[in-house]
Amino acid sequence: MKKDLEEIDKMIKEALSAEEAAFYDELNELPILSKLGEVYRGSLGWLAILMNFLIVVLFAGFVYSLYAFINSEGIEDLIRWAAAGFLCMSSVGILKLYFWMQMDKNDIKRELKRIELQIAALSSKASK
């Protein structure tokens, strides 16, 4: 299967001009740290920075809730601090999901660009 994909990529590169082939090479799969960096670029980069700040604050709230939970004596306090800790960690998880969804969205955009490039190459080849 992988060999078939490599052959298809080779055929596509042969059909493209040098400029289009260079652009096609840029659309390859990026490492995870590069994908994470892409989340901070663009029009919603400020939101990603704000959410990272919120993640740090919520995690600090979880640590404080855990400390207070361990040192509490009454049942009501135990329940209150456990609920606060659960809320903090749930919020951190939801914010982390946002980042993964943004990285996935960028991957999908990259694949759509590849498909658009392939369609453009095929249409120019068909019109010749």
C-alpha positions in Angstrom: 0.0 0.0 0.0 2.8 2.4 0.9 4.6 1.7 -2.3 1.4 2.5 -4.3 1.2 5.9 -2.5 4.8 6.6 -3.3 4.2 5.8 -6.9 1.2 8.1 -7.0 3.2 10.9 -5.4 6.0 10.3 -8.0 3.5 10.5 -10.9 2.0 13.7 -9.5 5.4 15.4 -9.2 6.2 14.4 -12.8 3.0 16.1 -14.0 3.6 19.3 -12.1 5.9 22.2 -13.0 9.0 22.8 -10.9 7.2 25.6 -8.8 4.1 23.4 -8.3 6.3 20.4 -7.3 8.1 22.6 -4.7 4.8 23.6 -3.3 3.6 20.0 -3.3 6.7 19.0 -1.3 5.9 21.6 1.4 2.6 20.0 2.0 4.1 16.8 3.5 3.2 15.6 7.0 4.8 17.9 9.7 6.3 16.8 13.0 4.1 17.2 16.1 6.0 20.2 17.4 5.5 22.0 14.1 1.8 21.2 14.1 1.6 22.7 17.6 3.4 25.8 16.4 0.9 26.3 13.6 -1.9 26.7 16.2 -0.2 29.9 17.4 0.0 31.4 13.9 -2.8 32.9 12.1 -5.9 34.9 13.1 -6.7 32.8 16.2 -3.1 32.6 17.6 -4.0 35.1 20.4 -6.8 32.7 21.4 -4.4 29.8 21.7 -2.1 31.9 23.9 -5.0 32.9 26.1 -6.1 29.3 26.4 -2.6 28.2 27.4 -2.7 30.8 30.1 -6.0 29.4 31.3 -4.7 25.9 31.3 -1.8 27.0 33.6 -4.3 28.8 35.9 -6.7 25.9 36.0 -3.9 23.4 36.7 -2.7 25.6 39.5 -6.4 25.6 40.8 -6.4 21.8 40.6 -3.1 21.6 42.6 -4.6 24.0 45.3 -7.8 22.0 45.3 -5.9 18.8 45.8 -3.9 20.3 48.7 -7.1 21.7 50.3 -8.8 18.3 49.8 -6.0 16.5 51.6 -6.0 18.9 54.5 -9.8 19.2 54.9 -11.5 17.6 57.8 -15.3 17.7 57.1 -17.2 15.7 54.5 -18.7 18.9 53.0 -15.2 20.3 52.5 -14.0 17.1 51.0 -16.9 17.1 48.5 -16.4 20.8 47.7 -12.7 20.5 47.0 -13.1 17.3 45.1 -15.7 19.0 42.9 -13.4 22.0 42.4 -10.5 19.7 41.4 -12.7 17.7 39.0 -14.0 20.9 37.4 -10.4 22.3 37.0 -9.1 19.1 35.4 -12.2 18.7 33.2 -11.7 22.2 31.9 -8.0 21.6 31.2 -9.0 18.5 29.2 -11.5 20.4 27.2 -8.9 23.1 26.4 -6.4 20.5 25.4 -9.0 19.0 23.0 -9.3 22.5 21.4 -5.6 22.4 20.5 -5.8 18.9 19.1 -8.8 19.9 17.0 -6.9 22.9 15.7 -4.0 20.7 14.7 -6.4 18.3 13.0 -8.0 21.2 11.2 -4.6 22.4 9.9 -3.9 18.9 8.7 -7.2 18.7 6.8 -6.5 22.1 5.2 -3.1 20.8 4.1 -4.7 17.8 2.5 -7.3 19.9 0.8 -4.5 22.0 -0.7 -2.9 18.8 -2.0 -6.1 17.7 -3.6 -6.7 21.2 -5.2 -3.1 21.0 -6.6 -3.7 17.6 -8.0 -7.0 18.7 -9.6 -5.3 21.7 -11.1 -2.5 19.6 -12.5 -4.9 17.1 -14.0 -7.1 19.8 -15.5 -4.1 21.6 -17.1 -2.8 18.2 -18.4 -6.3 17.4 -19.8 -6.6 20.8 -21.5 -3.3 20.3 -23.4 
